[in-house]
Amino acid sequence: MPGALAGYRVVDLTSVLFGPYATRILADYGAEVIKVEPPSGDLTRWLEPFRSPGMGAMFIAANRGKRSIVLDLKQAEGREILRELVASADILVHSIRPKAAARLGITFDAMRALRPDLIYCELTGYGQEGPWADLPAYDDTVQAASGIVALEAEVSEAPHYVPTTMADKVGSLYVVHAILAACLARGRDGEGRYLRVPMLECLVDFLMVEHLAGRAFEPPEGEAGYARVLAGGRRPYRARDGWVAILPYATAQWQRFLREIGRADLAEAEWVRDPSARSGRIGELYEAVAEAAVERSVAEWVELAARLDLPAMPVAKLADLFSHPHLDAVGSFRGFRHPSEGPMREVRFPVEGTATEEGVPRPAPRLGEDGRAILEALGRDAAAIERLAAAGVTRFP
């Protein structure tokens, strides 16, 4: 079967990860994604490691399945070519700041005039009704503003950034499902949609599903913060030969685990048998786990957990993932040959039954790699294309 989005064309005016990760997922679903880049290219092209300049590993991971055209949108001819692309597209996604987008003529009204049923998706750092509307936004600063960084100080000595680009990628997931919902709606009524996805508000929504807690009520029934995950002692445990995650959760699981480690006194305690009371004293149980953990190896804990039907996993390092028995079995990592970069490895799109027809997306493009073909499809002849390149409106590898 073809990919779920086969036949949809996406014009992608995003950069770094908030946006490119989203449009990569749309490409994984089978959409044709045309990545419009400035003459300097997406910033992540130049981030190490890379084999050849302009083809950084992060860029390749976030931009597979796409075609690349270079357009200098500061020039009138570059903007005209963009308008022609939008007229042929189903979806436009951009992460240009709204005031700059307006100067370039990339507004919803202007783009809808070219394609009345266009799905127009604008990515911003912050909601445009607030005082931070025009501020620059990057993953670290959005993590800090969202509350997620300060949560680290609740359970450790100081606040820390989550060591992944969480705000960019969480925001991108909101972009994907907003666009998919708009596609479904357009299929019913034939109408285009204006979508705005603010990164900060997305991360706050993501965070507060569990952490709204007592502040969900008016008047409050307690403070914000999910007590179980903020309780002291929630951490991986040091086993005899490494680290292991052990997580009894339901009452019966706690009782089985406590009896196994010789703590029948706790297993039968009234507060352990009461989920609400147990939540309030969960730190005491975590300490009991920590005391027992050092007595067995990681493998012994994993075997014991399987026998008792408890959640438990070894703590894997990034390097461990490449020889991981489960990930190997399901084929999470696969090798491929990039036309310019040679042998490489990528992570397979994990959702089954929705991806591209051949199952292997085209590799991430070199800067401007598809520009000639795209311009030819728009009706430019060879002489016109060379003139555009000479004027700096576009460029090719």
HELIX and SHEET records of a PDB file:
HELIX    1   1 PRO A   20  ASP A   28  1                                   9    
HELIX    2   2 LEU A   43  TRP A   46  5                                   4    
HELIX    3   3 ALA A   57  ALA A   62  1                                   6    
HELIX    4   4 ALA A   76  ALA A   87  1                                  12    
HELIX    5   5 PRO A   98  ARG A  103  1                                   6    
HELIX    6   6 PHE A  108  LEU A  114  1                                   7    
HELIX    7   7 ASP A  139  SER A  146  1                                   8    
HELIX    8   8 ILE A  148  VAL A  155  1                                   8    
HELIX    9   9 MET A  166  ASP A  189  1                                  24    
HELIX   10  10 MET A  199  HIS A  211  1                                  13    
HELIX   11  11 ALA A  213  ALA A  216  5                                   4    
HELIX   12  12 ALA A  227  LEU A  230  1                                   4    
HELIX   13  13 THR A  251  GLU A  260  1                                  10    
HELIX   14  14 ALA A  264  ALA A  267  1                                   4    
HELIX   15  15 GLU A  270  ARG A  273  1                                   4    
HELIX   16  16 PRO A  275  GLY A  280  1                                   6    
HELIX   17  17 ILE A  282  ALA A  293  1                                  12    
HELIX   18  18 VAL A  298  LEU A  308  1                                  11    
HELIX   19  19 LEU A  318  SER A  323  5                                   6    
HELIX   20  20 PRO A  325  VAL A  330  1                                   6    
HELIX   21  21 GLY A  371  ALA A  377  1                                   7    
HELIX   22  22 ALA A  382  ALA A  390  1                                   9    
SHEET    1   A 6 LYS A  66  VAL A  70  0                                        
SHEET    2   A 6 GLU A  32  GLU A  37  1                                        
SHEET    3   A 6 ARG A   9  LEU A  13  1                                        
SHEET    4   A 6 ILE A  91  HIS A  94  1                                        
SHEET    5   A 6 ILE A 119  THR A 124  1                                        
SHEET    6   A 6 ARG A 193  PRO A 198  1                                        
SHEET    1   B 3 TYR A 237  ARG A 238  0                                        
SHEET    2   B 3 TRP A 243  ILE A 246 -1                                        
SHEET    3   B 3 ALA A 312  PRO A 314 -1                                        
SHEET    1   C 2 PHE A 333  HIS A 338  0                                        
SHEET    2   C 2 GLY A 342  VAL A 347 -1                                        
END                                                                             
